[in-house]
């Protein structure tokens, strides 16, 4: 029960961070995505620091939850940060929710409850062998690199396809010397960077889980292991990708990828690396239905006018 409470509180803190960070990013030109200039300009926004404090609190609460429970239990709960973002936004900006928001919130609640009940995740070993870390981080890093590169080339017009089709094909689009922003729309880029950020946060959660396994009653024991430094690096990368996704396009494009990819990557880490047990067999069918319901609700919520840029 304590694990669930801590995970819910982490989702609340993350939701507050979303509201404050997006408010800061709306005042910065979109062409600063994936640049250090974006970070420099955000440092001049007081509201952005409020978002940083909130996300820091969420991080601490998430670490506490993972210290007492399984990745496959904690990370799916964090999906509720999306409806919580709407709820907090409606309170802060005095914009009441309508049936357009309440219906997917109800659907997400039902889907998440069903998924956790069906999976019935149990804690694993909390530790992994060195080669499991090496393989897992390698695959995760390759996924991140591919998504970032894809966001620069264009969602439907990858460079290899353009070269294959030839220079006169309708796939070629603008001249090859055109900057990336002219080859890919802001929404496409925001969506891809959002998925990349979610994958980075999934890796961060795995490293947090590994870090909690090194704690033996004394704080200094944590700093003697590499996981805490890897966790900081992955967290900073996820944070940078999040800012770039929010800067590249609307929240409707960025948020679903972050909210869904994080728990998906985390559950894969939990089951394949940390040995956490989830129920499978014929239950895979209703589990898949629950995941689809959650994903559909997330996309519906992200399209809410309350999350619009203006």
Secondary structure as the mmCIF struct_conf table of DSSP 4:
data_model
#
loop_
_struct_conf.conf_type_id
_struct_conf.id
_struct_conf.beg_label_comp_id
_struct_conf.beg_label_asym_id
_struct_conf.beg_label_seq_id
_struct_conf.end_label_comp_id
_struct_conf.end_label_asym_id
_struct_conf.end_label_seq_id
HELX_RH_AL_P HELX_RH_AL_P1 UNK A 2 UNK A 25
TURN_TY1_P TURN_TY1_P1 UNK A 26 UNK A 27
BEND BEND1 UNK A 28 UNK A 28
HELX_RH_3T_P HELX_RH_3T_P1 UNK A 30 UNK A 32
TURN_TY1_P TURN_TY1_P2 UNK A 33 UNK A 34
BEND BEND2 UNK A 35 UNK A 35
HELX_RH_AL_P HELX_RH_AL_P2 UNK A 36 UNK A 42
TURN_TY1_P TURN_TY1_P3 UNK A 43 UNK A 44
HELX_RH_AL_P HELX_RH_AL_P3 UNK A 46 UNK A 68
BEND BEND3 UNK A 69 UNK A 69
HELX_RH_AL_P HELX_RH_AL_P4 UNK A 71 UNK A 77
HELX_RH_3T_P HELX_RH_3T_P2 UNK A 78 UNK A 80
HELX_RH_AL_P HELX_RH_AL_P5 UNK A 81 UNK A 92
TURN_TY1_P TURN_TY1_P4 UNK A 93 UNK A 94
HELX_RH_AL_P HELX_RH_AL_P6 UNK A 99 UNK A 119
STRN STRN1 UNK A 122 UNK A 122
BEND BEND4 UNK A 126 UNK A 126
HELX_RH_AL_P HELX_RH_AL_P7 UNK A 130 UNK A 153
BEND BEND5 UNK A 155 UNK A 156
HELX_RH_AL_P HELX_RH_AL_P8 UNK A 159 UNK A 165
TURN_TY1_P TURN_TY1_P5 UNK A 167 UNK A 168
BEND BEND6 UNK A 169 UNK A 169
TURN_TY1_P TURN_TY1_P6 UNK A 170 UNK A 171
BEND BEND7 UNK A 172 UNK A 172
BEND BEND8 UNK A 174 UNK A 174
TURN_TY1_P TURN_TY1_P7 UNK A 176 UNK A 177
BEND BEND9 UNK A 178 UNK A 178
HELX_RH_3T_P HELX_RH_3T_P3 UNK A 180 UNK A 182
TURN_TY1_P TURN_TY1_P8 UNK A 183 UNK A 183
BEND BEND10 UNK A 184 UNK A 184
HELX_RH_AL_P HELX_RH_AL_P9 UNK A 186 UNK A 212
TURN_TY1_P TURN_TY1_P9 UNK A 213 UNK A 214
BEND BEND11 UNK A 217 UNK A 217
HELX_RH_AL_P HELX_RH_AL_P10 UNK A 219 UNK A 223
TURN_TY1_P TURN_TY1_P10 UNK A 224 UNK A 224
BEND BEND12 UNK A 225 UNK A 225
TURN_TY1_P TURN_TY1_P11 UNK A 226 UNK A 226
HELX_RH_AL_P HELX_RH_AL_P11 UNK A 227 UNK A 248
BEND BEND13 UNK A 249 UNK A 249
HELX_RH_AL_P HELX_RH_AL_P12 UNK A 251 UNK A 272
TURN_TY1_P TURN_TY1_P12 UNK A 273 UNK A 273
BEND BEND14 UNK A 274 UNK A 274
STRN STRN2 UNK A 277 UNK A 277
TURN_TY1_P TURN_TY1_P13 UNK A 281 UNK A 282
HELX_RH_AL_P HELX_RH_AL_P13 UNK A 283 UNK A 302
TURN_TY1_P TURN_TY1_P14 UNK A 303 UNK A 303
HELX_RH_3T_P HELX_RH_3T_P4 UNK A 305 UNK A 307
BEND BEND15 UNK A 308 UNK A 308
#
